[in-house]
């Protein structure tokens, strides 16, 4: 289930800042940015290996010695995919449209002949001959929509009622094919496909109703930072990040011990105010252990136990999964003990819980896992937060203010240096 995570790269930001230094003539320090959550061209993790969606697969790296007092982590709560409901589909082959005439010979519109209706699935592709112009004209609909031979999204006196994603595969030769994907979203859809075929006499057509997926936001990222000063206080502050609606990515941070247990009580978790439209990001101040390590996780704001699900809905969801024997029944002692966070059809479809059609019909509230619902990028600033005996406590321990969060360089000032770093990392406003 877990895709390969690229090696964590710790790179100096001098190159990234060169444009800003030239424009602003500021002698900048070389802070370190740590880029995680590497993705391939299609936007998700790939390959073999483990991700950091659970504590057992925590992503570890060593803070660079020259910047161990202040460095950055850039990551993403990405969109994963789970199985969608499996609709029953059918395929209709049509002739070319021809003009129809009334009894007086006046044209009344275009009509097309139904050449073939295929609604028996699982028998492999069936062959359709090409029309005179070497085209194939198909209709894709629910199996209920095919009874009257007219694909219009209706069945009898109501809607066809099927939802979910179907894939139509057109096979030209043994290994030459192309797929068309269509989603029944509201149970009243039908689709039409027309294409010109290559130099063949017929094509194979097949409908797959077991490949549909839907996106869900339930990613969690676990980090293990090494190389810090033992027994010193560090603050982890989200200083940037936008979700898919261009709002601040609404996150929660949690502190963990070496055994994967949440620690710190109320001080070991920090979250934002959901729906806040000002840059009030999450912040968590923790203590490095005797080895100079910090283990923490970041998730969506509704997930304070960091398993990817909305806390208010997970108990009912786990009960449902246990009742249907999708996960082991724990006799109500530890709900969800068999739940594995971060499963995605993008990485390993076999590890994603696949509900039956009956489950989707009977439990519409759990058509997919009740994820925390937050997908977006984030940038975390990790800095040493020393307690000065004569200066009082750093007010950042209680959450800090916007001025402290804007101190990108960590020098205690908000000035042109911080602006240059901000522009170099996020880019100027166009």
N, C-alpha and C positions, 0 to 999 in steps of 0.2 A: 504493500500500500504506500510505501514511502519512496518518493523520488529522490534521486541523488542530489545532494546539496553541493554546490560548488565550494571549493576551498575558500575560506574567509580571507579576504585581501585587506591588508592594513597598509594604506598608502598615504604618503605625505600629500598635503593639499596644495603644495607650491605651484604645480602646473595648473591646477584648477583655478587658482587665485591670480594667475599672471595678468589676465585681462583687467581685473579689478585694480591690481597694484599699479598698472600703467595709467589707468584713468584717474586714479585718486592720489597717486604719488605717496602712498602710505607704505612704510616698511612693516610688512605683516609678519607675524610669527608663522610657524608651520604647524598648525594643529593637525591632528590625524582623524581622518574619517574612515570608518570601517564599514564596508559595503557588504551586506548580507542579502539573502533572498534573491540570489541570482536566478534569472529566468531565461528561457530560450526564446526563439523568434515568435512562437505562437503564444507566449505569455504564461507559461506555467513550468513548474519544476519537471525535470525529465531524467531518465536514466535509472540506474539501480542505486541502492544505498538508503540512507535514512534522512528524513526531514526533521525539523525541530518542533513538530506539532504536539509532542508529549514530552514529559520530563525524561523518560528513558532514552529519548533521542535528542537531548539538549545540545544546542550548538555551543561549542566552546572555542575560545580564542584567548590569546594573551595580549593584554594591553601593552603598547610599545613603551619602553622604559622612558624615552625622552618626552612622552606626552601622557604619562600615566595619570597625571592629576586632572586632565581635561581632554576628553576625546568624544567621538560621536559614533553612533550606530544608525545606519539607515536601513529600513526594512519595509515590509508590506504585509498587511493582512489581506491575502489574495482571495479571489473567488474560487471556491472549489465546486465540484459537480457531484450530484447524487442521481440515482436512477429516478426517472419519471414514471408516471403511470403508463402502462402498455395498452395503447388503443388497438382495437380490431379494425383492420383496414381492408379495402378492396381496390381493384384497379379496373378501369373501363377503357377500352380502346375505341377511338372514334375514326370515322372517315373524314375527308376534307369537307368543310362547310359548302353547301350548295344552296342556291336560291330556291325558295319554295313559292308556288303560285297558287292563287285561289281558283275557283271554278271558272272565273271569267278571264283567267290568264294574267291577272295582275300580280306582281311580286309582293309577297307579304313578309319576307324576311329570310334569314339564313337558317338552315337546319343541317344536322349532321346525323349520320347513321351510327348506331352502336354496333361495333363489329365483334366485341368480345367483352365479357365480364368475368373477372377472376376474383373470387372471394374465398378460395380455399388456400390457406397458408401452410407453409411447412413442407411443400412438395418440390421446392426448388423453383428456378425460373421457368416461366412459360414463354413460348415463342410468339412473336407478333410480326407479321409480314409488313414490309414497307409499303407506303402509298406510292402513287405514280410519281410524285415529286420527291421521292426518297425521304419523306418525313414520317415521323411517328407522333401521334396525337393521343395523349393519355389524360384521364381524369383520376384523381386520387381522393377517396372519401372513406367514410366509416362504412363498415360492413352493413350497418342498418340502412345507410343512405342508398345502397345499391339495389334494394329490393324493387324499386319502381323504375330502375334504369335511368333515372335523372339525378345527377349529382348536384344537389342544391343545398346541402346541409340539413335537410329535413328527413324525418322518418314518420310516416303515417301523418298524424295531426300535430306532431311536435318536433323538437330539435333532435338531431341524430344522437347527441348525448355523449359522444366519445371525446376524451381529452388526452393529450400526450403527444409525443414526437414519433413520427414514422420516417423511415428512409426507403426510398425507391431506388433500386439498383438496375441500371441499364447495362447489359452485357453485350458487347459487339463480337468478341472472340473469347477464347478460353481465359485470357488474362488481361483483357482490355475492357474496362468498364468505367462508368461514372455514376455518382450517387446524387440524388436530389433529396433534400430533407425538408419536411413540412411538419408544422405543429398545429394540432387541434387545441386551441386555447380555451374556447368557451363552449365547445360541444355543438357548434353550428357551422363549422367550416367545411369547405371542400376546395380542392386545388386542381389546376390544369397545367399540364406540361406539354410542350411541343418542341421538337428538335429535329434537325436533319442528321441522318445517320451516314456513316462512311460507306465504303464500297462493300456492302453485305446485302444479303437477300432478306434477312430477318434479324431481329434483336431479341435477346432474352430479357424479361422483365420480372422483378421479384420485389415483394413488399416485406420489409423487416419491421416488426412491431416490438422488438426487444432491445433496442439500442438507444432509446430516448433518454436524455438527461436534462436536469435543470440545475441552475446555479444556486448556491447557498453560501452565505457568509458565516463560517464558523471556524476560521483559521485562528490558531494560537501560536505564538512564537516564544520559545524558551531559550534563554541565554545563560551561559556560564562564563563570566569574565574572570580571568586569572591575571596575576602579576601586579596586584594592587598592594597598598600598604596594609599589613595586618592590623586588625582591630581599630581601624580608622573609619570615620563616618564619610559616606559617599551619597550624593544625591543623583538620582536618575530622573531627568526632566525631559518630557516631550517638548521640543522646541519648534516643531513643524510637522506638516503632513496634512494632505487633503484627501477626502474620500471622493467617490464617483459623482457626487453632487457639488463638488468644489467647496464643501464645508470642512471645518476642522475634524480630522479623524478622531472620533470619540472613543477613547481607550480607557483601560484600567491596567495598573501595574501591580504585580504581586511578588513578594519576597519568599524564597524557598531555601530550605536547608539542603545538605548534601544527600539526604535520603528522599528528597522530593516532597517533603511535608511543608505546607505553608506555615510561615512563622511570623512573629511580630504582632499577632493580634490585630487590633485596629490600626497599629502603626505599620503593619506589614502589607497594607493595601492602600492604593490611592487611585481615585477615579475622577473623571471630569463630571461636569453637570450636563446631563443629556439634553441636547437641543440648544445648548449655549451657542450663540453666534458671535462670540468674542474669542480671541485666542487664549483661552484659559485651559491649557493642556494639563495632562496628568503629571504628577511628580511624586516620587517615592524616595525617602532618605533612609538608608540602611547602613549596616556596619559590616565591613569586610571581615571574614573569619580569620582564624589564626594562620591560615595559609595564604591570606591575601586574595580570597575568592569571593565573588558575589554571584548568586544564582537568582534569576528573576524571570518573570513571564509578562508578556503584554497580550491583551485580548480586547474584545469589544466591551463597552461599558456595562452591559447587562450580564457579563460572565465573571463573577467574582470568585469562582472556584476553578477557573481556567481549564475547563473541559470543552470549550467551544460552543456550549449551549446557553440559552437564556435561562438563568437560574429559576425564574418563576414557573417555567414550563417543563423543566427536565424531569422532575419526579414522576409526573403523569406519563411522560414519554418513555422513561425507563420501565414503568409498570407495564405499559403497552408492549414494549419489546420483550419483556420477560414472559408475559402472558402468551405471546405468539411464538415464544421459544427462539427469538432471534438472538438473544443473549441469555446467559445462564441465570436461572432464578436463584437469587441470593437470600430467599426467605425473608425479604424485607429488612435484612440487617444492613447491607450496604447497597443502596440503590445505584444501579448503573455500573456495577463493578466490572462487567464485561464490555463496557462501552469503550471504543477506541476512537479518540478524537483525530480529526484531520484526514479521514478517509476521503478519497476523491477518485472518480472514474477517470480523471486525467492521468493518474499515476498507476493505479492498480484496481481495475473494476471489481476484481474478485473480493476485495476487502470492504466494499461498500454494501451495507445492508440493503437487500433488494426486497421491497414489499411486493406482495402479490396484488393482482387486480382487486381481489376481494378486500384486502387490507385498505387499499386506497378508497374503495367504495364505502367500507364500514367505518373507517376512521379518517374522515377528510381533514381533521385538524392536524394529523400527522402524515400528510402526504409527503413531507420531507422533514428532516430533523429541525427542531426549533432552534436554529442558530442564533448567536448573539446579534447578528444583523449588521455588523460593521466590516466594511471592506475599504481599504485605503492605505496610503503610504504614511510612514511616520519617520521622524528623525529624533533620536534620543541623545541627549547630552549627559555624559557621566563625568562627574567632577568631584574632586576631593573637597569636603566641606569641613574644614578645620574649626575647632572650637578654641577661640582666643580667650584666655582667662580674664583679661581686662576689658574685653570688648563685648562681652555678653554673647548670648547664643545667636548664631546666624538665623535670621528670620526665614531663610529658605526652608528650614526644617519644618516649618508650619505651612509651607505651600509657596512662599515667595511672592514676588510681585512681577509685573510686566517688565520693569526695568532690569531686574536680576535675570529674568529669562532672556532678555535681549543682549546680555553680556556674552556674546558669542566667543570671545577670546579668553574669557575667564580672568581678565586683569582687574576686575572691580569697577570698570568704567564702561559707559555706553557712549561710544564715539565713532569716528570715521572708520576705525579698524573693524568694528563690529558690522558696520554697514557694508564695507567692502567684502567681508566674509559672507554676509547674507546674500549679496548680489551674486558672488561667485558660485555659491552653492545652489541657490534656487533660480538664478537668472534674473535679469532685469524685467520689469513690467513693460510689455509691448503695447 
